[in-house]
Amino acid sequence: MSVIRDFIKNLNHHGQMADNASKGNMPAYEYCPRCDANLTYQKGYSNDLLYWICKGCGEVLINPEIDTDSDITWFCDGCGELLNIQQGFREDCGEWKCSLCGYVNKIDKGEIYGSEDEYRAELRNPYRGLSDSDILELSMYEDVSEIDGRDNIILIRQKETGGLFLKKLLTTYNKSIYEYLLGNPVLHMPKIRALYESSNSLIVIEEYIEGQTLSDIIGKDGIGEKKAVDTAIGICAILDELHSLPEPIIHRDIKPSNIMITPEGEVYLLDMNVAKWYDPDKSDDTRYMGTKFYAAPEQVGYGMSASSAKSDIYALGILLNVMITGDLPKYHRADGEIWKIIERCISLEAENRYTAKELGKELERVKGRRPEA
């Protein structure tokens, strides 16, 4: 769909002010014809701009010097630039190729926005551009509540069965990873039920896992070494499956809020929105992603290679320390043999870290030597 907004072409020049200015008494001011705001005082305003968006009401104001008979402003969906001023543009042309970015805009008077705010809100609409069939499928669910107050993670109910699922509205994602997981579920990760890609987001419908995240469980003193080791062993099993794929998947965001513990004590790994496929030929990540303190040095641009399976082990080492002590290792280290394991996990050199399988076996060894509480 094309971007269409009402506009007022001629700026409102206040007559009395202009008269006074002509007599040398004061400068001429320009006012918004919609809200009467003084445009001259709005930061960045200049009367030689092609157009201005009033900071008072959001009205799009076109410079009266621009030769256009249209009463609608047309903006490129590709780059956001004004189409009205491009040579040869007509609003009855059906479609227009932007002369700046080359994007082909569909000119449709069916979409008219009353203000800049309304237009921007529509651009952020996660359902914008979905097909009728996608919208019909999504209508089979009803929203129940937001999760942790986040408007992009919503608990939903299937109307026909009453089953609960999660709906995630992602703007950062690798669609091919979600497509793979849709057809190839990984044990102890939420099963993907459906995917819908709109103009600006990926809508993921996935299994709802009941439980608490480690963020909810870890107190200032941690959860104790035994429980921490058991949890880390569970995470290792999940990572080992992801890392052992023909083309390994790197999670890249192991942290307390992404680990769910069910009432039965099962460990689940959540949130694949910053995950990537491992490419051994890459020497650096295209985009630096991850969470501060948990992301490995190479993951945020401080290593000599791209993130890999060993990057997830770094984050798990940090998490293991936090589970045991309640704090990051730079503030409070775990004691004894377990610290030696954590220290290897968080080595600055990725090749010195464990694999997920090696770490799991090492933690099983430690667990076996410790008497049950």
N, C-alpha and C positions, 0 to 999 in steps of 0.2 A: 504494500500500500504506500501511496505517496504521502508526504507530509504537507498538510495544508493548515494554514492558520489565518483567521481574520486579522486584518490590520487596518490602521488609520494612516493614510498616506501622508497627509500634510501635518507637519508639526504645528502646534498651536502657539503662535507668536502673540503674546499678551500686548494688546494695543496700547494701553497706557504706558507700559514700560518702554515699548518701542518709541513712543512719542517723546518720552522723557530722555531716552538715550539719544534721539536725534538732536535734542537741544543741548546735549553734552552734560546732562545732570547725572546719569547713571548708565551702566552698561545694559544692553538688551538681554532679557532673559527669555528662555524658551520653556514652555510648559507642556506636560502631557495632556492631550485632549480628553483622555479618559478619567484620570484621577487628579489632574491639575498639579501634579508634582513638578517642582522646579528641576528641569532636566539639566540645566547649566551647573547645578551643584552636585549632580550624580557623578561619582568617581569614574573616570575614563571617558566621559561624554565629550564629544566634539561635534559641531554642526556640519562638519564635512564628512562624517561617517556615512556609509551607504545605508545603514539602518541601525537602530538602537532599540534595545529592550528595556523599557522603563523599569527601574528598580523599585518603583512604588507599587505598580499593579501588574507588571509582566506583559504589558501591551507591546506589540511589535510596531515600531514606528519607522516608516520608510522615508528617507531623505526626499523632500519635494523636488529636488533637482533631477531625480531619476525618472526617465521617460517610460512610464508604464501605465496602461489604462486599467489594469486589473485591480480589483478590490480585495484580492487574496494574496497573501505571501506564500510562496512555494519554496521549501527548503529541500536540499538534496538529502535523501535517506542515507547516502554513502558517506558524505563528508560534512554535511550540515550547512553548507554554504547556500546563500540565496540564489535561487534560479531566475527570479524575475529580471535580474540585471544582465543575464547572459544573452549574448547576441542571438536573435532569432527565436527566443523562447516565446511560446504561446500556451495559454492554459487549456486550449482546445485541441492540443496536438496528440492527446492520448498517452504518450510517453515522451520522456526527454532524457537524453544522455548528457549528464553533467560535463561541462567543458573543463572542469578542474580535476575531477577524479575518475571520470568515465563511467560512473554508476548510472544504470538505466532506471529512471524513476517512472513509476506508473502514476499518471496524473488522474486522480479520482476525487471528484468533489464530494464523494460520500463521506470522506474523513475530514471534518473541519473542527479545529480546536479553537476555543474561545480565548485562550491566553497561553503564554509561554509555559506557565506552570502546568496547565492541563496537557500541553504537548509533551513536556518532559516526563510527566507522570505516565503517559502512554508509552513513551520509549522504554521506561523501566518495567512496564507490564510484562511479567514473565510468560504470559500466555499469548503475547502478541505474535501473530503469524502462524498460529497452529491451524492445521487443516480441520474441516468440519468433523471428520471422522475421529480425530484426536480429541476434539472438544467433547464429542458425544461420549467417548470412552471415559474421559475424566469426569464427566457429569454423573457417572455411576458411583462416584465416591462423594462423601460429604465431609467438610472440614470439622474436626472436633475441637482441637486446641493447638496452639503453638507449643513447641518444645523449648523449654528454658527461655521463653520470651523471644525466641528467634522467629521472625516472620518468614524465613526461608526453609524452616523444618517444621512440618505440620503433621500432627496425628490425624489420620483420616479413617473413616468407616465406610466399608462397601455397603451400599444401601440394600442390596439384595440379601446378602448373607450376614451382615453385621460384623464381619471380620475387620480387625484393626490393622492398618498399615501406616507406613511413614511416606509422606510426600516431601521430596527435597527439590528446591528450586536453585539450581547451581549455575553460577556464572563463570566459575573456574572449574574446568573438567577436561578429561580426555575421553571423548565419547567411545572410542574403540575399546577402552578398558571396561567400561560399563556394558558394552555390547558383548564382550567376551564373558564377563561374569553373569550376564543374563542367561547365556547358554551353557555356562560351565561353573555352577555354584561351587564355592569354596567352603568347606566345613568350618563352622564357627565364625562365619561372616554372614550378615543379613542377605537373604536371597533377593535378587532383583526380580520384580514382578513385571514391570513395564517401563519403557523409556519413551519420552516425547521431547522432540527438540523444537523450540520456538525460535523466534528471531534473535533472542538475546539470552536464552537459558536452556539448560537441559533439565527436564522434569523427570525425576526418578521416583517410581513407586516401588518400595521395598518392604520386606518383612519387618514387622515391629517386634523388637526384642525387649522383653520386660526385664528390668533390673536397675542397677545403679552403676554409674561410671566411676572410675577410680577417683575422679575429681570430687565426687560426692563422699567417697569412702575414706580417702587418705586424710588423716588428721595431722596436727602439727608434729606428732611423734611417729608418723608412718603407720603401717598396718602390721608390723612385725616381720621378721626375716622369713619365717616359715611360710606365711601366706604370700609374701612378696615373691619368694622363689617359686611356689606353686603357680602363681599367676604368670610369672615370666616364662615358665616352662610351657604353659598354654599358648602364650604369644609366639614363642619359638616354633611351635608346631604349625601355626597358621602361616607364619613368615616362611617357613621351610617349603610349604606347598606353593606359595606365591613365587618364591625365588627359584624353585625347581622347574618351573614351566619352561617349555622350549624357548620362549622369549620371556624372560623373567619380568614380573611386575614388582616395582619398587613402591612401597606405600608412601614414604617420605613425610609422614606426619604421626609417628608414634608418640603419644602423649596421654596423660591421664583421662582427658575428656573423650578420647577415642577408644578407650577400653571399657567394655561393659561386663559386669559380673551379674549373672542371673541369680534368682533366688536359690537355684540348685547348685550354685557355685561354678557354673560353666563360664569360660572366658570367651568373649566375642571381640573381634576387631572391627571397628566402624570406620566410616568416612573415607572414600577413595577419591575425593575430588581433586587432590593434588598428586595422585599416583601417576607413575609414568612407566612406559616400557623401557627396559634396560637396553642400551645400545653400546656395546663394547668399543665401537669405533669412535664414539664421541669423547672429546677431551674436556668438555665443559657443558653445564646445563644451559639450555636455551633461556629458561626462566628460573630464577632462584626462588624456591618455594620451601615452606616449612615453618615451624614454630620456634621462636627465640629460646635458646638454652637447650633445646632438644635436637635441632637440626645440626647435622654433621658439618665440619668445616668445608668440605667439598660441595656440600649442598647449597651453601650460601656464598660461594665464590672464593673461598679461602683455601681451596685445595688445588692439587695439580691434575685433577681428573674430574669427570662428571660423577654425579651421585650414582650409587650402585647398591646392591644388596647389603653391603657393609655399612651403608649410610643408615639403614634401618636398625642395624645392630648397635650403632653409636647411640641412637635415640633410646633404644631399649636399655642400654647400660645406664643412661641418665635416669630413665624411669625406674629401674631396679633400685638405684640409690635413693630416689625420692620415696619409693614405697617403703623402704627399710627405715630411713631416717626422718622422713617428712620434709627433706630439703635437698637442694642441689649439691652435688659433690664438692663444688668450690666453697660451700659454706659448712657442710657437715658430711664427712665421709662415713660410709659403712665400715664396720670393724672386721678384722681378721681375714679369713680366706676369701670371703665373699667380695671384699674390696679388691683383691687381686684380680678376680674375674671381671668386676666392673671396670677396673683400670685398663684391662686389655680391650674391653668393649669400646671404651671411649678414647682409644689411642688416636692421636692426630693422623697417623699413617693408616689409611684404610686397609692395606694388605696385612697389617698386624692384628686386626680384629678377627673374632670368631666368625664362622658362618652360623646361620640359624640352627642347623643340625648340630654343629659342634657345641654351641652354647647350651642347647637343650640337654645334651649328654653331660656336659660339665655340671649343670645345675642339678640334674638327676643324681649325679655322683655325690654332690654336696648334701642333697636331700637325704640320700641313703645313709649317710654317715651321721645324720642328726636324729636323735631319738624323737619319737612322736610326742607332741605336747599333750 
